Amino acid sequence: MEKLLVANRGEIAVRIVRAARDLGIRTVAVHSKADAGALHTRLADAAVEIGPSPASKSYLVADAVLAAAAETGADAVHPGYGFLSERASFAAAVAGAGLTFVGPSAATIERMGDKVAAREVARAAGVPTVPGTPGGVDGVDAAAAAARDVGYPVMLKAAAGGGGRGIRVVDDEDGLRAAFGQASTEALKAFGDGTMYLERYVEKARHVEVQVLGDGSSAVHLFERECSLQRRRQKVVEEAVSPGITDAVRDRMTAAAVALCREVGYTSAGTVEFLVDDATQEFFFIEMNTRIQVEHPTTELVTGIDLVAEQLRIAAGETLRPGQDGIERRGHAVEFRICAEDPERDFLPQPGPVGRITLPSGPWVRCDTWLEPDATVPPYYDSLLAKVVVWGGDRAEALARSRRALEEFSVDGIPTTAGLLRSLVDEPWMASADFHTATLEHWLRGDKA
Amino acid sequence: MSRHEVVSPIPGVFYRRPDPDSPPFAEDGSAVSGDSPVGLVEVMKSFHQIAAGASGTLVEFLVGDEDEVDAGQPVAVIEIG
């Protein structure tokens, strides 16, 4: 691999250019019209404009990206996260053009991107999935029988459903018998199909995911991250390792993730996502992300392994370097996503010109960003301004340094979520890690977490 | 008759339809009320509906579907009454 095209923008494009430079690989940035002067385009060895400002006309146009690769003589493509990163057809097109795709094969992306196929892979690897009925149940008696196997509370869901309609959570068989007919009728009206299925309802769920690396023949894990603090299903704070699972669960979960990777012959970096029932510590496979993730730096800080560099080495055909025994974790890391959003106005995104900025730094603080003084935050892409990632010898030390780092962060000209994140760090439930996937929304509404 | 300009409160990309498979919120000549939607603005991957803000007849769109708009930019004209 001599010349890498980075098919992305923002902080992850900057991150990839830097990893490539560390390995002596030259880089090509692609950019939209709005990003002509962006940091990623200036740091790369070459830059090619691939279209107008909206992502649908530039970063999401696979042909434009491939044309830029051909024009500049790139021999590999790193997709980053978002955009084309989990589009199997893009991975296939890159390979079809004779280039190296930095990620798993198109077949693996497709297989793990299909929820039903991914669950089958998990079952074949002996990895637990959320207990439930595989398909629709035939009437209320069959539902009651199935619910006894699944275990209460259960969630009744419309097989044809979506958008939260036709969903009921019931605690026992009486509740199920009372709710079933109504939910089925609602589903029939909404979707033209009253078929219902069941799933275990996890009341207090934690979102824990295992970082993996595979080279097609062997696979290792780099421990896990917890991403339970979410708003509208978007992660806000992530940490490595999870403060909410026991060592025994950690051992079983990481082993399950590695088994799943072996089952698919996984190549590159990936993440196996689990739902953890906080009450019982049971964990269930949800899905696998076949790309680098936003929160990967937390894993880098606790393991000392550069995940993007490992992705590039694996893509270049090297065998996996770190053996499982050589991967150790040390201390604790927390990542805060700072966004150009106004918490006072229901998190309304706020693009526009910025003036002076101060980015946190100092001992054990990493700030991954594309932001520069006097930059303009474009309205076309996501609102992520920076990731502030902080390491400590233990979780308490990491949180104490997080206070300092978040206080240092300032941007003139637009509102950001930095102040809100700073106040979150002081919450007692944050210090004790007594949270689940609904906690942040409760807190923002002013309820007790 | 007075004219009312519908203004986008935020910068972004203007869409005349709720999704690519649906008809436009309104056409030239449509009767609208104050809370009738006339378009969507996508800003940083979130979508915000723009209401007419006055009752009357939508006589003209000032921007095209998928055009970029600035905060404060008029996007449509309504004749009140």
Interface residues (C-beta under 8 A of the other chain):
Chain A: S53 P54 A340 E341 L348 P349 P351 G352 P379 Y380 Y381 D382 S383
Chain B: I10 P11 G12 V13 V43 M44 K45 S46 H48 E66 E68
